[in-house]
Amino acid sequence: MSERGRRETGQLRAVPPSGGITTDIEPNQADRSPGGPVGLIAGWGQYPVVIARALRRRGHRVCCLGVRGHADPVLAKLCDQFHWMGLARFGSAIRYFHRRGVKRATMAGKIHKQFMFQRWFVLKQLPDWTTIRAFAPHFFTRRADCKDDSLLGRVVALFAGHGIHLAPATDYAPELLAPCGQLTRRGPTKSEWLDIQFGWRIAKALGQLDCGQTVAVKSQAVLALEAVEGTDACIERAGRLCPAGAFTVVKVAKPQQDMRFDVPTVGPSTLESMLRAGAKVLAVEAYRTIVLERENLIRTANQKGIAVVCIKNGDCPPEAPVPGDPCPSRER
């Protein structure tokens, strides 16, 4: 198949750089061998559905906890066992996994963080004692912050303390990680490459502060930064602030990214938001971004004239990008 054909169908190989993706867990700590139960904590979106199917293909028995108000009900049909989980019922979740012999689990899908800032959030969630003890520093004594990494890191530690290892979901579906290359027929123009480079630096700084992963820019001016509202809302806000459209969206992993949670993810819904807002370029970080329904995303982008590129290090030369790999000079 030609390079152009591979771009149209998304069949570019995602080969991680030397040494693989860096996380703070030991290599091969997640046992991906077939058989045995694997727990799945499912949030919002299609990502948990994709992971459930990947686990089944690998021969695992999938014991899923769907976060109430977030998870797709279709998971009940896809998984061997399914149970709805309250957002603040981690003690119940741990007991659920223990009763089913689960020692390995993974998290997939978004949790809408804005729920945390509603009135009487804690009382509405009816937290169990395990959750209260684990998260008291964040929600009661206020000795700890409520950043994504802090809260999700606490979840990982809580499960580990009860003998359940949480592994990156991409360990079970590495094909979801973005390859390094230009995925669409149209590549960025020189001015759009400048916006990508500029947006990359801003997005990495944003991630370093654990604020968000996405930035929308035009003519090297920031239109919108992602906060608790999420990527789609960030893109749509940029569209309202820039009615002329034709802006660039850059989404990257945090410099300190833990691949077990809050991994940057794009998919058809991202493209739909871009179309509504008038964005024309999507740049994501290769090997550290999940691309859902890649073929569908690329097909739509080609039809609508949107450029989609996956890059490393954010310093791709805008003067002469090489087709299929905007980062030819980088170590692979």
C-alpha positions as CSV (number, residue, x, y, z in Angstrom):
1,M,0.0,0.0,0.0
2,S,1.3,3.5,-0.8
3,E,2.2,6.1,1.8
4,R,-0.9,8.1,0.8
5,G,-3.1,5.0,1.1
6,R,-1.7,4.3,4.6
7,R,-2.5,7.9,5.6
8,E,-6.1,7.6,4.4
9,T,-6.7,4.3,6.3
10,G,-4.6,5.1,9.3
11,Q,-2.4,2.1,8.8
12,L,0.8,3.8,10.0
13,R,2.7,1.6,12.5
14,A,3.0,3.0,16.0
15,V,6.4,1.8,17.0
16,P,7.4,3.3,20.4
17,P,10.8,5.0,20.6
18,S,13.7,3.2,22.0
19,G,12.9,2.0,25.5
20,G,9.1,2.2,25.0
21,I,6.8,4.6,26.8
22,T,8.0,5.8,30.1
23,T,5.8,5.3,33.2
24,D,6.5,5.1,36.8
25,I,5.9,1.3,36.9
26,E,8.4,-1.4,36.2
27,P,8.5,-2.8,32.6
28,N,6.4,-5.9,32.1
29,Q,4.7,-5.3,35.5
30,A,1.4,-5.7,33.8
31,D,0.8,-9.4,32.9
32,R,-0.8,-9.3,29.4
33,S,-0.8,-13.1,29.0
34,P,-4.2,-14.5,28.0
35,G,-6.5,-15.9,30.6
36,G,-7.3,-14.8,34.1
37,P,-9.6,-11.9,35.2
38,V,-8.8,-8.3,34.5
39,G,-10.7,-5.5,36.2
40,L,-11.9,-2.5,34.2
41,I,-12.9,0.8,35.8
42,A,-14.9,2.5,33.1
43,G,-15.6,6.2,32.8
44,W,-17.2,8.2,30.1
45,G,-16.6,7.8,26.3
46,Q,-15.8,5.1,23.9
47,Y,-12.3,4.3,25.2
48,P,-13.6,1.8,27.9
49,V,-15.6,0.0,25.2
50,V,-12.6,-0.3,23.0
51,I,-10.5,-1.6,25.9
52,A,-13.2,-4.1,27.0
53,R,-13.1,-5.5,23.4
54,A,-9.3,-5.6,23.4
55,L,-9.3,-7.5,26.7
56,R,-11.8,-10.1,25.4
57,R,-9.7,-10.6,22.2
58,R,-6.7,-11.4,24.4
59,G,-8.7,-14.0,26.1
60,H,-9.2,-12.3,29.5
61,R,-12.3,-12.5,31.7
62,V,-13.4,-8.9,32.0
63,C,-14.9,-7.8,35.3
64,C,-16.1,-4.2,34.8
65,L,-17.1,-1.5,37.2
66,G,-18.9,1.2,35.3
67,V,-18.8,4.6,37.0
68,R,-22.5,5.6,37.4
69,G,-23.4,8.6,35.3
70,H,-20.3,8.2,33.1
71,A,-19.9,4.6,31.6
72,D,-21.7,3.4,28.5
73,P,-24.4,0.7,29.4
74,V,-23.2,-1.3,26.4
75,L,-20.4,-2.5,28.6
76,A,-22.8,-4.8,30.4
77,K,-23.1,-6.8,27.2
78,L,-19.4,-6.7,26.3
79,C,-17.9,-7.7,29.7
80,D,-18.1,-11.1,31.4
81,Q,-19.3,-9.4,34.6
82,F,-20.5,-5.8,35.1
83,H,-21.6,-3.7,38.0
84,W,-22.4,0.0,38.4
85,M,-20.0,1.8,40.8
86,G,-20.6,5.0,42.7
87,L,-18.0,7.7,42.1
88,A,-17.0,7.6,45.8
89,R,-17.4,3.9,46.6
90,F,-13.9,2.6,46.3
91,G,-14.3,0.2,49.2
92,S,-17.1,-1.5,47.4
93,A,-15.0,-1.5,44.2
94,I,-12.1,-3.2,45.9
95,R,-14.4,-5.9,47.5
96,Y,-16.0,-6.4,44.0
97,F,-12.6,-7.2,42.5
98,H,-11.5,-9.3,45.4
99,R,-14.6,-11.5,45.2
100,R,-13.8,-12.2,41.6
101,G,-10.2,-12.9,42.0
102,V,-9.0,-9.7,40.2
103,K,-5.4,-8.8,40.9
104,R,-4.9,-6.8,37.7
105,A,-7.1,-3.9,36.6
106,T,-7.0,-0.8,34.4
107,M,-8.8,2.5,34.1
108,A,-10.3,3.9,30.9
109,G,-12.5,6.8,30.1
110,K,-13.1,10.3,31.4
111,I,-14.4,11.3,34.8
112,H,-16.2,14.7,34.6
113,K,-14.3,16.6,37.2
114,Q,-16.8,19.5,37.3
115,F,-19.0,17.2,39.4
116,M,-16.6,17.8,42.2
117,F,-17.5,21.5,42.4
118,Q,-21.2,21.1,42.6
119,R,-22.9,21.9,45.9
120,W,-23.0,19.1,48.4
121,F,-20.9,16.9,46.1
122,V,-19.5,14.7,48.9
123,L,-22.9,14.1,50.5
124,K,-24.5,13.3,47.1
125,Q,-21.9,10.7,46.4
126,L,-22.4,8.9,49.8
127,P,-18.7,7.9,50.1
128,D,-17.9,4.7,51.9
129,W,-15.4,4.6,54.8
130,T,-12.5,3.4,52.6
131,T,-13.0,6.5,50.3
132,I,-13.3,8.9,53.2
133,R,-10.1,7.8,54.7
134,A,-8.2,7.8,51.4
135,F,-9.4,11.2,50.2
136,A,-9.9,13.1,53.5
137,P,-6.7,15.2,52.8
138,H,-8.2,16.3,49.5
139,F,-11.8,17.0,50.4
140,F,-12.0,17.4,54.2
141,T,-8.8,18.7,55.8
142,R,-7.6,20.3,52.5
143,R,-4.0,19.4,53.2
144,A,-3.7,18.0,49.7
145,D,-4.8,19.5,46.3
146,C,-7.4,18.2,43.9
147,K,-5.3,18.1,40.7
148,D,-5.9,15.2,38.4
149,D,-2.5,13.6,39.1
150,S,-3.0,13.9,42.8
151,L,-6.5,12.4,42.9
152,L,-5.8,9.6,40.3
153,G,-2.5,8.8,41.9
154,R,-4.4,8.3,45.2
155,V,-6.7,5.9,43.4
156,V,-3.7,3.9,42.1
157,A,-2.1,3.8,45.6
158,L,-5.4,2.8,47.2
159,F,-5.9,-0.2,44.9
160,A,-2.2,-1.2,45.2
161,G,-2.6,-1.2,49.0
162,H,-5.3,-3.9,48.6
163,G,-3.3,-6.1,46.3
164,I,-4.8,-4.8,43.0
165,H,-2.2,-3.5,40.4
166,L,-3.5,-0.9,38.0
167,A,-1.8,-1.0,34.7
168,P,-2.0,1.3,31.7
169,A,-4.9,0.4,29.5
170,T,-2.6,0.8,26.5
171,D,-0.7,-2.3,27.7
172,Y,-3.7,-4.3,26.5
173,A,-4.2,-2.2,23.3
174,P,-0.9,-0.6,22.2
175,E,-2.3,-0.2,18.7
176,L,-4.4,2.7,20.0
177,L,-1.3,4.9,20.5
178,A,-0.7,7.5,17.8
179,P,2.1,6.8,15.3
180,C,4.6,9.5,14.4
181,G,3.5,10.8,11.1
182,Q,1.0,12.8,9.0
183,L,-2.2,10.9,9.0
184,T,-4.2,12.9,6.5
185,R,-3.7,13.8,2.8
186,R,-3.4,17.5,3.8
187,G,-0.4,18.5,5.9
188,P,0.0,21.7,7.8
189,T,1.1,24.8,5.9
190,K,4.2,26.7,7.0
191,S,2.2,29.1,9.2
192,E,0.3,26.2,10.7
193,W,3.6,24.4,11.6
194,L,4.6,27.6,13.4
195,D,1.3,27.5,15.3
196,I,1.9,23.8,16.2
197,Q,5.4,24.6,17.5
198,F,4.1,27.5,19.6
199,G,1.1,25.5,20.8
200,W,3.3,22.6,21.8
201,R,5.3,24.7,24.2
202,I,2.2,26.2,25.7
203,A,0.5,22.8,26.1
204,K,3.5,21.3,27.7
205,A,3.7,24.1,30.2
206,L,0.0,23.7,30.9
207,G,0.5,20.0,31.5
208,Q,3.5,20.6,33.8
209,L,1.1,22.5,36.0
210,D,-1.4,19.7,35.8
211,C,-4.0,22.1,34.4
212,G,-4.9,20.5,31.0
213,Q,-3.5,19.0,27.8
214,T,-5.0,21.0,25.0
215,V,-4.4,24.5,23.6
216,A,-6.1,26.2,20.6
217,V,-3.9,28.8,18.8
218,K,-4.0,31.0,15.7
219,S,-1.1,33.2,14.3
220,Q,0.9,32.2,17.4
221,A,-1.7,33.6,19.7
222,V,-3.5,31.5,22.3
223,L,-7.3,31.3,21.8
224,A,-8.2,28.8,24.6
225,L,-6.6,26.6,27.2
226,E,-8.1,23.4,28.5
227,A,-9.2,23.3,32.1
228,V,-11.8,21.1,33.9
229,E,-14.3,21.4,31.0
230,G,-12.3,19.1,28.8
231,T,-10.9,19.1,25.2
232,D,-14.2,19.4,23.3
233,A,-15.4,22.4,25.3
234,C,-12.0,24.0,24.9
235,I,-12.2,23.7,21.1
236,E,-15.7,25.1,21.0
237,R,-14.7,28.0,23.2
238,A,-11.9,28.8,20.8
239,G,-14.4,28.8,18.0
240,R,-16.6,31.3,19.7
241,L,-13.6,33.6,20.3
242,C,-12.3,33.1,16.7
243,P,-15.4,33.3,14.4
244,A,-13.0,33.3,11.4
245,G,-12.0,29.8,12.2
246,A,-8.9,28.1,10.6
247,F,-7.1,27.7,14.0
248,T,-4.9,24.9,15.2
249,V,-5.6,22.5,18.1
250,V,-2.6,20.9,19.9
251,K,-3.0,18.1,22.4
252,V,0.0,16.6,24.3
253,A,0.8,14.4,27.2
254,K,2.0,16.0,30.4
255,P,5.8,16.0,30.8
256,Q,5.2,13.9,34.0
257,Q,2.5,11.8,32.3
258,D,1.6,8.5,34.0
259,M,0.2,6.3,31.3
260,R,-2.1,4.6,33.8
261,F,-4.5,7.5,33.9
262,D,-5.6,10.7,32.2
263,V,-3.8,9.8,28.9
264,P,-4.6,12.4,26.1
265,T,-7.2,11.0,23.9
266,V,-8.7,12.1,20.5
267,G,-11.3,10.6,18.3
268,P,-14.3,11.3,16.1
269,S,-15.9,13.5,18.8
270,T,-12.7,15.7,18.8
271,L,-13.1,16.1,15.1
272,E,-16.8,17.0,15.4
273,S,-15.9,19.7,17.9
274,M,-13.3,21.0,15.5
275,L,-15.7,21.1,12.6
276,R,-18.3,23.0,14.6
277,A,-15.7,25.5,15.8
278,G,-13.9,25.9,12.4
279,A,-10.5,24.4,13.4
280,K,-8.3,23.2,10.5
281,V,-5.3,21.4,12.2
282,L,-5.1,18.8,14.9
283,A,-1.6,18.0,16.2
284,V,-1.1,15.4,18.9
285,E,1.9,13.8,20.6
286,A,3.1,10.6,19.0
287,Y,3.3,7.4,21.1
288,R,1.7,9.2,24.1
289,T,-1.8,10.0,22.7
290,I,-4.7,7.5,22.2
291,V,-6.5,7.8,18.8
292,L,-9.9,6.2,18.9
293,E,-11.6,5.0,15.7
294,R,-8.6,6.1,13.7
295,E,-9.8,5.1,10.3
296,N,-13.1,6.9,10.8
297,L,-11.3,10.0,12.1
298,I,-8.9,10.1,9.1
299,R,-11.7,9.5,6.6
300,T,-13.7,12.4,8.0
301,A,-10.6,14.7,8.2
302,N,-9.8,14.0,4.6
303,Q,-13.3,14.8,3.5
304,K,-13.3,18.1,5.4
305,G,-9.8,19.2,4.6
306,I,-8.5,19.0,8.2
307,A,-4.8,18.2,8.7
308,V,-4.0,15.6,11.4
309,V,-0.3,15.1,12.5
310,C,1.3,13.1,15.3
311,I,4.7,14.6,16.3
312,K,7.5,14.3,18.9
313,N,9.3,17.0,20.8
314,G,7.4,19.8,19.1
315,D,10.3,21.0,17.1
316,C,9.4,19.6,13.7
317,P,10.8,21.8,10.9
318,P,8.0,23.7,9.1
319,E,10.0,24.4,6.0
320,A,10.2,20.8,4.7
321,P,8.2,18.2,6.6
322,V,8.8,14.7,5.3
323,P,5.6,12.9,4.2
324,G,4.6,10.3,6.7
325,D,7.0,11.4,9.4
326,P,7.1,15.1,10.4
327,C,9.9,14.2,12.8
328,P,12.5,12.5,10.6
329,S,15.5,13.8,12.5
330,R,14.3,12.6,15.9
331,E,15.5,9.4,17.5
332,R,12.9,6.7,16.9
